[in-house]
């Protein structure tokens, strides 16, 4: 297999994302257009490299990325309760 790849810019780079295929959240470290074929015919795919909370990176298709929801707030102030 020929080791060909190129980095691709992405709007969520270095932000928290969720992989909808696995449900795992992490930081998007890179998006790479990579030849994923193990045969003589090239097959190019944009892969997202995500680093999860344990520090391990995994890949998923870029189409599986969504921004991670904000973390819930621990307490609600009185001002917020009045508007509810």
N, C-alpha and C positions, 0 to 999 in steps of 0.2 A: 504494500500500500504506500502510495506517495504521500508524505506528510505535508499536505498543503492546507493552509488556513489563512484567514485574514480577520483582523479585529473590526467590529462593526459598532458605530456609535448607537446608543440607545438612551431614551429619555429617563429611564429608571436606573441607570448606572449609579452605583454606590448608594442606593436607597433600599429600604426594606420592601421585599416582594413576597408573594405567596405563589407556590407552584400549585395550580388547580388540579393537576393530575394526582399529586400525592398529599396535598394539604400542608406541606412543610413550608415554613417561612424562613427567610434569611436575607442576606444582603447580596444584591446582584453585583458580582465582581467583574464580569466580562460577558460580552456577546461575541461569538466567533463563528464566522462562516467557514465550515469545516467539511472536508471530504470524508464522509462516514462509510464509504463503500469498502468492502474487503475483497472485491472482485476487480477485474480490469476496467469495468465501466464506472466512471465517476458519478457519485451521488452527493450533491452539496446540500447542506442543511445549516440553518442558523441555530446554534446551541447557546443556551444561557448557562453560565456558571454561577451557582448560588452557594454562598457560604452560610451554613446553618449555625445555630447557637453553640454547638460543640466545636466549631472551627473546621469541620469537614466540608469540602465542596462537593457538589453533585451537579449533574447537568440535566437539563430539560429543554424541550422545544420552546422557542421564544413565544410561540402562540399560547403557551400555558401560563404565562406570567400575568399577574395582576398586582397592583399596589397593595401592600399589606395594610389592613385597617389600623387606625391609631390605637394605641394602648388605652384601655379604660382608665378613667380618672379614679383615684382612690376615695376621694371625698367630694361631696357636693356642697358648695357654699350656700348661705341663706339667700344671697342674691339670685342664684340659679334656681332655687326652690320656688321663689315668688313668681318666676316667669312660667312655671309649669302649670 
